[in-house]
Amino acid sequence: MADTTVKVSSETRDRLAAVAEAHGMSLRAFLADLAVQEENHLKLTRATAVFREVTGRPGIAEAFDAAFPDDAPVPRDAAPRVA
């Protein structure tokens, strides 16, 4: 993979380097890890929005329970109590 240059202010570079050092990482490794984390955060945000949309539809919980009858949670009053 070829290297590239990203221009940031000296202040930003120093701040990022300090955070990387605090994590015991090089700036290069920290930025690579940060990019992965941010990509995952964006994907999770989109997935959460879709999940909330789908689960908010009327009847979806009942349809799920009907499709997977053996996977329904045990009602609280029927669950064994732990001492």
C-alpha positions in Angstrom: 0.0 0.0 0.0 1.4 3.4 -0.9 1.7 6.1 1.7 0.0 9.4 1.3 0.2 12.8 3.0 -2.7 14.4 4.8 -2.2 18.1 5.7 -3.4 19.1 9.2 -2.3 21.9 11.4 0.6 21.3 13.7 -1.7 21.6 16.7 -4.0 18.9 15.3 -1.0 16.6 14.5 0.4 17.1 18.0 -3.0 16.4 19.6 -3.4 13.2 17.6 0.1 12.1 18.4 -0.5 12.7 22.1 -3.7 10.6 22.0 -1.9 7.9 20.1 1.0 7.8 22.6 -1.5 7.6 25.4 -2.9 4.5 23.8 0.6 3.1 23.3 0.3 3.4 19.5 2.1 5.1 16.7 0.2 7.9 15.0 0.0 5.8 11.9 -1.5 2.8 13.8 -3.8 5.1 15.8 -5.3 6.8 12.7 -5.8 3.4 11.0 -7.6 2.1 14.0 -9.6 5.3 14.3 -10.8 5.0 10.7 -12.0 1.4 11.4 -13.8 2.5 14.6 -15.5 5.4 12.8 -16.6 3.1 9.9 -18.0 0.7 12.4 -19.8 3.5 14.2 -21.4 4.7 11.0 -22.5 1.1 10.1 -23.9 0.6 13.6 -25.8 3.9 13.5 -27.4 2.9 10.2 -28.2 -0.6 11.4 -29.8 0.9 14.6 -32.0 3.2 12.5 -33.2 0.3 10.4 -33.8 -1.9 13.5 -35.9 0.8 15.1 -37.9 1.3 12.0 -38.6 -2.4 11.5 -39.3 -3.1 15.2 -41.6 -0.1 15.4 -44.0 -1.5 12.8 -47.3 -2.8 14.3 -47.4 -6.5 14.7 -43.7 -7.2 14.1 -43.1 -8.7 17.5 -46.1 -11.0 17.1 -45.0 -12.0 13.6 -41.5 -12.8 14.9 -42.8 -14.9 17.8 -45.1 -16.8 15.4 -42.2 -17.4 13.0 -39.8 -18.6 15.8 -42.1 -20.1 18.5 -39.3 -22.1 20.1 -37.1 -19.0 20.5 -39.5 -16.8 22.5 -38.2 -15.7 25.8 -39.6 -17.3 29.0 -42.1 -15.0 30.7 -40.7 -13.5 33.9 -43.3 -15.1 36.1 -42.5 -18.6 34.6 -38.7 -18.3 34.9 -37.1 -20.1 37.8 -35.8 -17.9 40.5 -32.1 -17.9 41.5 -31.4 -17.7 45.2 
